[in-house]
Amino acid sequence: MTEETYDRGAQNERTALAWIRTSLALLVGVVLASRLAAEPLGPAAVVFGLVVAPVALLVLVLARRRYRRSHEALHADRALPDGKLPGLVALVTLLLGVLEIAYAIAART
């Protein structure tokens, strides 16, 4: 694998950093939302955090792997990686939204 960037703008490197920031933001969001929802939702919020936080960590690991695969594909003139990582981010975001809705309903009653 060559160490030099594919282009002068370093788009692949900037995209990798954006994925890392996104995955860390998701992880922090899951942990904070679980903690906030723990009082009105009880054990359900804790289970949510224990199930979804590792998925957010998986996004971080897959983001690093995606960068390496993209870097190699660009230099070898092959197809870029698929859209599984954006789908996983969308899933975590959706689950986080469901927890927030459950929190809002439980806190209201």
Phi, psi and omega in degrees: 000130179282146184269344183283151179291155183287325182221165182291335181278349179055042182299318180297320180292319178293322177296319178299318178295323178295320177296320179295315177298319180297314181294321177293322177295320177297317180298313178297319179298317179295314181296313181294318179295321178296318179294317180294322183276355184298322182291306182285331184261345178068221184299335180299322179291323179293315178299318177305310181299320181290334180271317188273330179300317176297329177293320176295323175294324177298323177301319179298314180295316181292331177296319179295317179295322179297321178299312181299316180295320178294318180300312179295319181294320179296318181286334180263001181058045176251174179293145179283164180301160183283188185261025180294322182295314175299325177296320178293320177297318178297321178297313179297319179297318178297315179297322177296320177296321178297318178298318181294323176294316178299321178297316181296320179291317182291323181288335182282331182271000000 
